[in-house]
Amino acid sequence: MPPRPAPSRRADYAHFTPITTRWSDNDAYRHVNNVVYYGFFDTAVNQQLIAAGALDLERADRAGLVVETHCRYFAPVSFPDRVTVGLRLAQLGTSSLRYELAVFRNDDDEAAAEGHFVHVWVDRASNRPVPVPPEVRAAVEPLRRR
């Protein structure tokens, strides 16, 4: 098995979303359950797109569907920790994009977890791939991996 990669650092990311953990995020082992991290990722990506004016959930005829996710864990997070999700763009294709994300606990500089999230843009009526909308391209271009 290859050596485990080191966690990334805050400086590796272009955009940050603060998220408050909740009591219900903890599992029986008293740390944030693994499935919650995917909610952190989803929140960070969509909040950035909405804030940039690139995503209108009510009127858009296109949607970004998640087709792939991955998460690697380095250190536990527990309620009442604060988390900050770092976001960067790794790839921008014709109809898809790949985000890389990291969850930072409190003021830690090293990621407690990191992963990726792939969106494929589709026509909402047909569910068939379409080009990434221009407003989404404009919103994510500044997030390119450093």
C-alpha positions as CSV (number, residue, x, y, z in Angstrom):
1,M,0.0,0.0,0.0
2,P,1.4,3.5,-0.9
3,P,2.3,5.8,2.0
4,R,-0.6,7.9,3.3
5,P,-0.5,11.5,1.9
6,A,-0.1,14.3,4.4
7,P,-3.1,16.6,5.1
8,S,-3.3,19.8,3.1
9,R,-3.1,23.2,4.6
10,R,-5.4,26.2,4.6
11,A,-3.1,28.1,2.2
12,D,-3.8,25.4,-0.5
13,Y,-7.4,26.6,-0.9
14,A,-8.9,29.6,-2.6
15,H,-12.3,29.9,-0.8
16,F,-13.6,29.2,2.7
17,T,-17.0,28.5,4.2
18,P,-17.5,28.5,7.9
19,I,-19.9,25.8,9.3
20,T,-21.0,25.3,12.8
21,T,-21.2,21.7,14.0
22,R,-24.4,20.5,15.6
23,W,-25.0,18.2,18.5
24,S,-26.7,15.7,16.1
25,D,-23.5,15.6,13.9
26,N,-21.8,13.4,16.6
27,D,-22.1,9.7,16.4
28,A,-21.9,7.0,19.1
29,Y,-18.1,7.5,19.1
30,R,-18.5,11.2,20.0
31,H,-17.1,12.6,16.8
32,V,-18.7,13.9,13.7
33,N,-20.1,11.0,11.6
34,N,-18.4,10.4,8.3
35,V,-21.6,11.1,6.3
36,V,-21.8,14.7,7.7
37,Y,-18.5,15.6,5.9
38,Y,-20.3,15.1,2.6
39,G,-22.9,17.6,3.8
40,F,-20.1,20.0,4.6
41,F,-18.8,19.6,1.0
42,D,-22.2,20.0,-0.5
43,T,-22.8,23.1,1.6
44,A,-19.5,24.8,0.7
45,V,-19.8,24.2,-3.1
46,N,-23.5,25.3,-3.4
47,Q,-23.1,28.2,-1.0
48,Q,-20.2,29.5,-3.2
49,L,-22.2,29.1,-6.4
50,I,-25.3,30.8,-4.9
51,A,-23.2,33.7,-3.5
52,A,-21.6,34.2,-6.9
53,G,-25.0,34.4,-8.6
54,A,-24.3,31.2,-10.6
55,L,-27.0,29.0,-9.1
56,D,-30.7,29.7,-9.0
57,L,-32.3,26.7,-7.4
58,E,-35.9,27.8,-8.3
59,R,-35.6,28.9,-12.0
60,A,-32.5,27.2,-13.4
61,D,-33.1,24.8,-16.4
62,R,-29.7,23.2,-15.6
63,A,-28.4,21.5,-12.5
64,G,-25.1,20.2,-11.3
65,L,-25.5,16.6,-10.2
66,V,-23.0,15.0,-7.9
67,V,-21.6,11.9,-9.7
68,E,-18.5,11.2,-7.5
69,T,-17.3,11.9,-4.0
70,H,-14.4,10.9,-1.9
71,C,-13.2,11.7,1.6
72,R,-10.0,10.9,3.5
73,Y,-10.0,11.5,7.3
74,F,-6.9,12.6,9.3
75,A,-8.2,13.8,12.6
76,P,-11.6,13.8,14.4
77,V,-14.0,16.7,14.6
78,S,-16.6,16.8,17.4
79,F,-19.4,19.1,18.4
80,P,-19.0,21.9,19.4
81,D,-16.0,22.4,17.1
82,R,-16.2,25.0,14.4
83,V,-15.2,23.9,10.9
84,T,-14.1,25.8,7.9
85,V,-14.4,24.1,4.5
86,G,-11.7,25.0,2.0
87,L,-12.6,24.9,-1.6
88,R,-10.6,24.8,-4.8
89,L,-11.2,23.9,-8.4
90,A,-9.2,20.9,-9.6
91,Q,-10.6,20.4,-13.1
92,L,-13.1,22.2,-15.4
93,G,-14.3,20.1,-18.4
94,T,-17.0,20.6,-21.0
95,S,-19.9,19.4,-18.8
96,S,-18.2,18.5,-15.5
97,L,-16.0,20.0,-12.8
98,R,-14.1,18.6,-10.0
99,Y,-13.8,20.4,-6.7
100,E,-11.2,19.6,-4.0
101,L,-12.3,20.3,-0.4
102,A,-10.8,20.2,3.0
103,V,-12.4,20.4,6.5
104,F,-10.4,22.4,9.0
105,R,-11.2,22.1,12.7
106,N,-11.3,25.3,14.7
107,D,-8.1,27.2,13.9
108,D,-6.0,24.2,12.8
109,D,-3.9,24.8,9.7
110,E,-3.9,21.2,8.7
111,A,-7.0,19.5,7.3
112,A,-8.9,17.1,9.5
113,A,-10.4,15.6,6.3
114,E,-10.2,16.3,2.6
115,G,-11.8,15.0,-0.5
116,H,-13.3,15.7,-3.8
117,F,-16.7,16.3,-5.4
118,V,-17.6,16.0,-9.1
119,H,-20.5,17.8,-10.6
120,V,-21.9,17.0,-14.0
121,W,-24.2,19.7,-15.4
122,V,-27.4,18.4,-16.9
123,D,-30.6,19.7,-18.4
124,R,-33.2,19.4,-15.7
125,A,-35.9,18.2,-18.0
126,S,-34.0,15.5,-19.8
127,N,-31.3,14.7,-17.2
128,R,-28.7,14.7,-20.1
129,P,-25.3,16.4,-19.8
130,V,-25.0,19.9,-21.0
131,P,-22.0,22.3,-21.1
132,V,-21.1,23.9,-17.7
133,P,-23.1,27.2,-17.8
134,P,-21.0,30.3,-18.4
135,E,-22.0,31.9,-15.1
136,V,-20.8,28.7,-13.3
137,R,-17.5,28.8,-15.2
138,A,-17.0,32.5,-14.2
139,A,-17.8,31.7,-10.6
140,V,-15.4,28.7,-10.3
141,E,-12.5,29.9,-12.4
142,P,-11.0,32.0,-9.5
143,L,-11.0,28.8,-7.4
144,R,-8.5,27.1,-9.6
145,R,-6.0,24.9,-7.7
146,R,-2.9,26.9,-6.7
